[in-house]
Amino acid sequence: MSRARVLYIDDDPGIARLVQKTLEAHSFEVIIAPSGTQGLELLQSSRFDIVALDHHLPGQTGLDILRSIRALPEAPPVVYVTGSEDSHIAVTAMKSGAVDYVWKDVQGHFRELLAKAIATALEQERLRREKEAADNEVRLARDRAEMLLKEVNHRVANSLAIVAGLVGLQRNSIRDDSARELLARVQARIIAIASVHRRLYTSPDVRNVDVHDYLDGLVEELKATMTDEGRNHPIRLDCAKVLIPTDKAVSLGIITTELVTNAYKYAYPEDRVGEIRVILKIDDGKGLLAVEDDGVGVNAQEPAGGTGLGSKVIASMAMNLGGELKLSAAGQGTRATLAFPL
């Protein structure tokens, strides 16, 4: 095992030699620099594990050299040595980047204290470097995991888009209106889930989704789907910009899809014109989703002979969000609201 290399900077050759002997007795390899300038030159040309720096130097103090050492790339730790009884010097040295300091007494006891201080500083530096390496490894592992998760979300989004496309093809190949409508709603639900994975693929945070961007994309996809069905009611989106967890985004997207689809289907029968409004506000740590229309009203929207599956889907997703859907009149139309904790 190689010995730790110590650079000792002191202009007193007698004391420097005594320090060298003491440190070598503790298995350190010691190089002496008689001035701060020479010490800096040695640090720039050779590798040292630690520096012991005297305060009194020719034409300058150790504090000046300490600042220059700390400015070096990958600077080694510095133990400051001072014979001054002024505690301000030791405090200033520590504030300037020294890891420890030793009082230089005339009896020479400081040499053993310096050896212990150097050993302690080297151990602290070893632990710091090991922690830094471990933290870096954790960051790299996290980055790799996030990249893999993004790739998974990308593949899931593509796969769900293919499934939605296949459902659409199946819908277009049959003539039964009820079956076509059922497949259209299945397709819309798949699109809502695929949209979340698509947002996660492009998001810097794979745990959360920007709900504004998500609902904006979802509304555009719903418009396109309904336009294909011959329905051209505009959808207005008024949504706060906030991040929500992925599982909540999925539930929110499916509820929005169901409510918008219901409005298309029931609020505007017989070519009646009107718009659909999707609103999401944030108030006091809670989200408030509202889907409004100007159609025939909540009582007139009761579907005859419906399976009730849509209502069950909405109730299940609302439970996931920790809220409950409420229907009320909104002027001549209907307003569906859902409050949920963020």
NUTORRO-216989 format. One record per residue (C-alpha): z, x, y; residue number from 1. Coordinates in pm, 1 decimal. Layout:
<nodes>
{{Z, X, Y}, NUM},
...
</nodes>
This chain:
<nodes>
{{0.0, 0.0, 0.0}, 1},
{{-107.5, 150.8, 335.5}, 2},
{{155.7, 220.6, 597.7}, 3},
{{164.1, 22.0, 919.9}, 4},
{{17.6, 217.7, 1211.7}, 5},
{{236.5, 234.7, 1521.6}, 6},
{{121.5, 353.7, 1862.3}, 7},
{{419.1, 483.3, 2063.4}, 8},
{{347.5, 526.5, 2436.7}, 9},
{{603.9, 748.6, 2616.0}, 10},
{{561.8, 1035.7, 2863.7}, 11},
{{878.2, 1216.9, 2743.1}, 12},
{{757.4, 1441.1, 2455.5}, 13},
{{1108.4, 1513.2, 2327.3}, 14},
{{1207.3, 1147.3, 2294.9}, 15},
{{861.0, 1062.9, 2162.4}, 16},
{{900.5, 1320.1, 1883.8}, 17},
{{1246.3, 1187.7, 1789.0}, 18},
{{1111.9, 830.5, 1780.6}, 19},
{{822.0, 946.8, 1565.3}, 20},
{{1056.3, 1107.1, 1309.4}, 21},
{{1276.5, 796.9, 1295.4}, 22},
{{983.5, 559.8, 1247.0}, 23},
{{818.7, 784.4, 989.3}, 24},
{{1147.4, 780.4, 795.9}, 25},
{{1094.7, 401.9, 780.2}, 26},
{{747.7, 454.7, 630.4}, 27},
{{550.3, 390.0, 949.3}, 28},
{{252.2, 601.5, 1051.7}, 29},
{{315.6, 693.5, 1416.3}, 30},
{{66.9, 812.4, 1679.2}, 31},
{{201.9, 924.4, 2017.7}, 32},
{{29.6, 864.1, 2352.5}, 33},
{{185.5, 1047.3, 2651.9}, 34},
{{43.6, 804.6, 2910.6}, 35},
{{-64.7, 447.3, 2946.4}, 36},
{{-427.0, 545.8, 3002.3}, 37},
{{-438.9, 749.0, 2682.2}, 38},
{{-264.9, 468.8, 2497.1}, 39},
{{-531.5, 219.0, 2605.8}, 40},
{{-808.4, 460.8, 2502.9}, 41},
{{-653.6, 496.9, 2156.5}, 42},
{{-623.6, 118.4, 2120.8}, 43},
{{-990.8, 76.3, 2206.1}, 44},
{{-1105.2, 343.8, 1959.7}, 45},
{{-862.6, 296.9, 1667.0}, 46},
{{-681.9, 21.2, 1484.5}, 47},
{{-307.2, -12.0, 1529.5}, 48},
{{-77.9, -271.3, 1378.0}, 49},
{{175.8, -259.9, 1660.8}, 50},
{{256.0, -82.6, 1988.8}, 51},
{{592.5, 42.5, 2115.1}, 52},
{{567.2, 83.7, 2491.3}, 53},
{{805.9, 265.9, 2722.8}, 54},
{{872.2, 124.3, 3069.6}, 55},
{{862.3, 444.5, 3277.7}, 56},
{{517.5, 607.3, 3269.4}, 57},
{{337.0, 850.3, 3502.1}, 58},
{{209.2, 666.2, 3810.9}, 59},
{{268.4, 320.3, 3665.7}, 60},
{{508.0, 110.3, 3461.7}, 61},
{{480.4, -17.7, 3110.0}, 62},
{{439.6, -369.0, 3251.4}, 63},
{{99.6, -271.1, 3392.7}, 64},
{{-8.0, -131.2, 3056.0}, 65},
{{134.5, -433.1, 2871.5}, 66},
{{-92.8, -670.1, 3064.0}, 67},
{{-392.7, -448.1, 2988.4}, 68},
{{-303.6, -438.2, 2618.7}, 69},
{{-268.4, -815.8, 2598.2}, 70},
{{-613.7, -849.3, 2757.3}, 71},
{{-774.9, -656.3, 2471.4}, 72},
{{-956.6, -852.1, 2200.8}, 73},
{{-731.2, -896.5, 1894.5}, 74},
{{-450.3, -714.3, 2073.8}, 75},
{{-166.2, -591.0, 1849.2}, 76},
{{191.5, -708.0, 1916.8}, 77},
{{393.8, -499.6, 2162.2}, 78},
{{762.8, -406.4, 2151.2}, 79},
{{883.6, -309.3, 2497.0}, 80},
{{1123.0, -13.2, 2537.6}, 81},
{{1318.4, 28.5, 2858.7}, 82},
{{1608.2, 244.7, 2970.7}, 83},
{{1667.3, 31.2, 3278.9}, 84},
{{1974.1, -190.6, 3286.1}, 85},
{{1784.8, -440.1, 3499.4}, 86},
{{1745.9, -742.5, 3271.7}, 87},
{{1463.6, -866.6, 3494.9}, 88},
{{1237.9, -599.8, 3346.1}, 89},
{{1298.1, -718.1, 2990.2}, 90},
{{1245.4, -1081.6, 3090.9}, 91},
{{921.3, -994.5, 3270.0}, 92},
{{801.2, -797.9, 2966.6}, 93},
{{862.4, -1094.3, 2737.4}, 94},
{{685.7, -1329.8, 2977.9}, 95},
{{393.9, -1086.4, 2994.0}, 96},
{{343.4, -1100.9, 2616.9}, 97},
{{584.4, -857.1, 2452.4}, 98},
{{720.2, -984.7, 2120.6}, 99},
{{1053.4, -803.7, 2157.8}, 100},
{{1230.2, -540.9, 2366.3}, 101},
{{1475.3, -255.3, 2296.4}, 102},
{{1720.4, -88.3, 2536.1}, 103},
{{1674.2, 289.0, 2537.7}, 104},
{{2030.1, 429.1, 2533.8}, 105},
{{2106.9, 795.3, 2595.5}, 106},
{{2282.3, 831.7, 2259.2}, 107},
{{1956.5, 754.2, 2074.9}, 108},
{{2080.3, 449.8, 1884.6}, 109},
{{1775.2, 263.8, 2014.5}, 110},
{{1550.4, 446.3, 1766.9}, 111},
{{1694.6, 261.4, 1467.5}, 112},
{{1689.0, -63.7, 1664.8}, 113},
{{1325.6, 3.5, 1748.4}, 114},
{{1242.9, 54.0, 1381.1}, 115},
{{1404.9, -281.2, 1298.1}, 116},
{{1231.6, -453.4, 1590.0}, 117},
{{895.1, -317.2, 1476.1}, 118},
{{953.3, -429.9, 1116.5}, 119},
{{1051.4, -778.6, 1235.1}, 120},
{{753.8, -802.1, 1471.6}, 121},
{{513.4, -695.9, 1196.3}, 122},
{{655.8, -959.5, 961.7}, 123},
{{620.7, -1225.3, 1233.1}, 124},
{{263.8, -1114.6, 1296.3}, 125},
{{187.7, -1133.4, 923.5}, 126},
{{326.8, -1485.2, 905.9}, 127},
{{133.7, -1584.5, 1218.9}, 128},
{{-193.4, -1455.9, 1075.0}, 129},
{{-128.5, -1627.3, 741.2}, 130},
{{-54.6, -1954.9, 921.5}, 131},
{{-366.9, -1912.7, 1133.1}, 132},
{{-576.0, -1849.2, 821.7}, 133},
{{-420.2, -2149.5, 646.4}, 134},
{{-480.2, -2372.7, 950.0}, 135},
{{-837.8, -2253.4, 966.3}, 136},
{{-885.3, -2328.4, 597.0}, 137},
{{-742.7, -2676.6, 650.0}, 138},
{{-982.5, -2731.2, 941.1}, 139},
{{-1276.8, -2613.0, 731.6}, 140},
{{-1172.0, -2836.7, 441.4}, 141},
{{-1133.7, -3132.5, 677.7}, 142},
{{-1474.6, -3064.5, 832.8}, 143},
{{-1631.7, -3044.7, 486.9}, 144},
{{-1463.1, -3370.2, 385.4}, 145},
{{-1580.6, -3542.7, 703.6}, 146},
{{-1935.6, -3419.6, 647.6}, 147},
{{-1928.3, -3549.2, 290.7}, 148},
{{-1785.4, -3881.6, 408.1}, 149},
{{-2056.7, -3910.4, 672.5}, 150},
{{-2317.5, -3845.4, 405.3}, 151},
{{-2157.3, -4109.3, 183.4}, 152},
{{-2164.2, -4360.1, 470.3}, 153},
{{-2527.5, -4272.8, 536.2}, 154},
{{-2621.9, -4331.6, 173.7}, 155},
{{-2417.1, -4652.5, 152.5}, 156},
{{-2580.0, -4785.7, 470.4}, 157},
{{-2926.4, -4707.1, 332.6}, 158},
{{-2845.1, -4861.9, -4.9}, 159},
{{-2708.7, -5178.6, 155.6}, 160},
{{-3016.2, -5198.8, 378.8}, 161},
{{-3232.8, -5184.3, 66.1}, 162},
{{-3022.7, -5458.1, -95.9}, 163},
{{-3053.5, -5671.3, 219.0}, 164},
{{-3428.8, -5617.1, 214.7}, 165},
{{-3450.3, -5721.2, -150.9}, 166},
{{-3249.6, -6035.7, -76.6}, 167},
{{-3489.6, -6109.3, 207.9}, 168},
{{-3788.3, -6069.8, -21.5}, 169},
{{-3625.8, -6300.6, -274.2}, 170},
{{-3555.4, -6555.1, 0.4}, 171},
{{-3916.3, -6548.9, 115.5}, 172},
{{-4042.9, -6600.5, -238.7}, 173},
{{-3868.3, -6933.7, -297.7}, 174},
{{-3935.5, -7275.3, -145.1}, 175},
{{-3604.8, -7451.7, -188.2}, 176},
{{-3451.6, -7475.5, 162.8}, 177},
{{-3093.1, -7472.3, 39.7}, 178},
{{-3152.6, -7160.4, -167.5}, 179},
{{-3335.8, -6992.6, 120.4}, 180},
{{-3046.7, -7068.8, 353.5}, 181},
{{-2792.5, -6938.1, 104.0}, 182},
{{-2982.7, -6612.5, 60.4}, 183},
{{-3017.5, -6577.0, 436.9}, 184},
{{-2640.1, -6589.5, 476.1}, 185},
{{-2591.8, -6342.3, 192.6}, 186},
{{-2839.6, -6111.8, 363.7}, 187},
{{-2654.3, -6143.1, 695.9}, 188},
{{-2322.7, -6052.3, 530.5}, 189},
{{-2476.5, -5744.1, 369.5}, 190},
{{-2623.8, -5640.7, 705.2}, 191},
{{-2280.7, -5674.6, 870.8}, 192},
{{-2123.5, -5435.4, 619.7}, 193},
{{-2418.7, -5194.1, 631.0}, 194},
{{-2388.4, -5179.2, 1011.1}, 195},
{{-2031.1, -5047.2, 984.4}, 196},
{{-2139.8, -4764.1, 754.7}, 197},
{{-2428.3, -4684.4, 985.8}, 198},
{{-2187.6, -4654.5, 1279.7}, 199},
{{-1953.9, -4434.6, 1076.8}, 200},
{{-2242.7, -4203.1, 992.8}, 201},
{{-2309.3, -4135.0, 1361.8}, 202},
{{-1946.9, -4149.4, 1480.1}, 203},
{{-1740.0, -3831.9, 1539.1}, 204},
{{-1441.1, -4020.6, 1395.9}, 205},
{{-1504.0, -4148.1, 1043.1}, 206},
{{-1181.5, -4349.1, 1042.2}, 207},
{{-1267.5, -4573.5, 1336.9}, 208},
{{-1563.6, -4765.1, 1473.5}, 209},
{{-1658.9, -4829.1, 1835.2}, 210},
{{-1649.8, -5207.7, 1819.5}, 211},
{{-1875.4, -5249.2, 2124.9}, 212},
{{-2155.7, -5042.8, 1974.7}, 213},
{{-2103.9, -5203.8, 1635.4}, 214},
{{-2120.3, -5564.6, 1757.3}, 215},
{{-2410.3, -5480.8, 1986.8}, 216},
{{-2613.2, -5353.9, 1690.3}, 217},
{{-2498.2, -5643.1, 1471.6}, 218},
{{-2601.0, -5901.2, 1731.6}, 219},
{{-2947.2, -5746.0, 1756.5}, 220},
{{-2986.8, -5762.8, 1378.3}, 221},
{{-2869.8, -6126.0, 1373.5}, 222},
{{-3121.5, -6210.1, 1646.7}, 223},
{{-3401.1, -6054.1, 1443.8}, 224},
{{-3296.1, -6238.8, 1127.8}, 225},
{{-3271.5, -6574.6, 1302.3}, 226},
{{-3601.0, -6520.3, 1484.3}, 227},
{{-3761.8, -6474.6, 1144.5}, 228},
{{-3617.7, -6816.4, 1057.2}, 229},
{{-3782.0, -6969.7, 1363.9}, 230},
{{-3463.0, -6993.0, 1572.6}, 231},
{{-3475.8, -6829.4, 1915.7}, 232},
{{-3139.6, -6903.0, 2073.6}, 233},
{{-3026.6, -6602.9, 2282.4}, 234},
{{-2698.8, -6430.0, 2193.4}, 235},
{{-2490.9, -6292.2, 2481.2}, 236},
{{-2239.7, -6018.0, 2402.2}, 237},
{{-1938.2, -5944.4, 2621.2}, 238},
{{-1733.5, -5688.0, 2435.9}, 239},
{{-1462.9, -5440.4, 2532.8}, 240},
{{-1519.5, -5078.2, 2439.7}, 241},
{{-1246.5, -4987.6, 2193.8}, 242},
{{-1208.4, -4806.1, 1862.2}, 243},
{{-1078.6, -5004.6, 1565.2}, 244},
{{-1016.2, -4898.7, 1203.0}, 245},
{{-1309.9, -4926.4, 965.7}, 246},
{{-1163.0, -5201.3, 746.8}, 247},
{{-1094.1, -5417.6, 1052.7}, 248},
{{-1447.5, -5357.6, 1179.2}, 249},
{{-1591.5, -5485.4, 850.3}, 250},
{{-1379.4, -5802.5, 864.8}, 251},
{{-1462.2, -5854.7, 1232.7}, 252},
{{-1833.7, -5809.4, 1167.9}, 253},
{{-1839.8, -6056.2, 879.2}, 254},
{{-1648.9, -6318.7, 1083.0}, 255},
{{-1887.9, -6272.3, 1375.2}, 256},
{{-2184.5, -6304.5, 1141.6}, 257},
{{-2050.5, -6626.6, 989.7}, 258},
{{-1970.1, -6783.7, 1327.3}, 259},
{{-2302.4, -6690.0, 1485.2}, 260},
{{-2490.3, -6814.3, 1178.2}, 261},
{{-2295.4, -7143.3, 1192.3}, 262},
{{-2384.2, -7184.0, 1559.0}, 263},
{{-2751.8, -7125.5, 1484.1}, 264},
{{-2741.5, -7371.7, 1197.6}, 265},
{{-2521.9, -7655.2, 1327.9}, 266},
{{-2481.5, -7634.0, 1706.4}, 267},
{{-2845.8, -7676.3, 1797.7}, 268},
{{-3019.2, -7921.8, 1561.6}, 269},
{{-3367.4, -8062.4, 1616.1}, 270},
{{-3493.4, -7783.7, 1840.9}, 271},
{{-3207.3, -7826.2, 2088.3}, 272},
{{-3193.9, -7527.9, 2328.7}, 273},
{{-2888.3, -7324.2, 2420.9}, 274},
{{-2726.2, -6984.8, 2387.5}, 275},
{{-2451.7, -6832.1, 2174.4}, 276},
{{-2184.9, -6611.4, 2330.5}, 277},
{{-1987.5, -6344.1, 2144.5}, 278},
{{-1682.1, -6222.6, 2338.7}, 279},
{{-1422.6, -5963.5, 2244.3}, 280},
{{-1137.5, -5888.2, 2484.0}, 281},
{{-835.6, -5660.6, 2449.9}, 282},
{{-502.9, -5779.2, 2590.8}, 283},
{{-155.3, -5633.3, 2536.9}, 284},
{{-243.3, -5452.3, 2215.1}, 285},
{{-426.6, -5749.3, 2065.2}, 286},
{{-791.8, -5828.2, 2016.1}, 287},
{{-933.4, -6171.5, 2096.5}, 288},
{{-1267.8, -6261.9, 1943.9}, 289},
{{-1447.5, -6573.2, 2066.7}, 290},
{{-1783.8, -6718.6, 1963.2}, 291},
{{-1904.2, -7000.4, 2188.6}, 292},
{{-2203.0, -7232.4, 2204.6}, 293},
{{-2320.6, -7520.7, 2423.5}, 294},
{{-2430.3, -7734.6, 2132.5}, 295},
{{-2336.4, -8068.7, 1983.1}, 296},
{{-1961.6, -8004.7, 1969.2}, 297},
{{-1709.0, -7917.2, 1701.3}, 298},
{{-1692.9, -8261.8, 1537.3}, 299},
{{-2069.1, -8295.2, 1511.1}, 300},
{{-2094.1, -7954.4, 1344.9}, 301},
{{-1938.1, -8063.4, 1016.7}, 302},
{{-2201.3, -7968.9, 756.3}, 303},
{{-2280.6, -8244.8, 511.5}, 304},
{{-2271.2, -8132.1, 153.2}, 305},
{{-2181.1, -7773.7, 236.3}, 306},
{{-2018.3, -7552.1, -22.6}, 307},
{{-1741.7, -7440.6, 212.6}, 308},
{{-1801.1, -7077.7, 115.6}, 309},
{{-1848.5, -6970.0, 476.3}, 310},
{{-1509.6, -7115.0, 573.2}, 311},
{{-1346.7, -6936.8, 282.0}, 312},
{{-1511.3, -6607.0, 380.9}, 313},
{{-1391.5, -6645.7, 741.2}, 314},
{{-1036.2, -6733.6, 630.3}, 315},
{{-1024.4, -6431.0, 399.2}, 316},
{{-1152.6, -6192.0, 666.5}, 317},
{{-915.1, -6340.8, 926.9}, 318},
{{-626.0, -6277.0, 687.3}, 319},
{{-738.3, -5913.1, 658.4}, 320},
{{-719.9, -5888.6, 1037.0}, 321},
{{-378.4, -6058.0, 1050.4}, 322},
{{-505.9, -6355.9, 1250.4}, 323},
{{-614.0, -6716.9, 1212.6}, 324},
{{-936.5, -6877.7, 1333.4}, 325},
{{-907.6, -7175.4, 1569.1}, 326},
{{-1183.1, -7417.5, 1672.8}, 327},
{{-1180.8, -7604.8, 2002.4}, 328},
{{-1417.1, -7778.7, 2240.2}, 329},
{{-1586.4, -7559.2, 2500.2}, 330},
{{-1745.6, -7793.4, 2753.7}, 331},
{{-2013.1, -7971.6, 2553.0}, 332},
{{-2006.9, -7712.7, 2278.8}, 333},
{{-1767.7, -7532.5, 2045.8}, 334},
{{-1542.1, -7232.5, 2087.0}, 335},
{{-1410.1, -7042.5, 1783.6}, 336},
{{-1130.3, -6793.4, 1862.3}, 337},
{{-942.4, -6537.2, 1658.8}, 338},
{{-651.1, -6330.4, 1791.3}, 339},
{{-553.5, -6026.2, 1585.3}, 340},
{{-333.1, -5716.7, 1626.5}, 341},
{{-504.1, -5381.5, 1686.7}, 342},
</nodes>
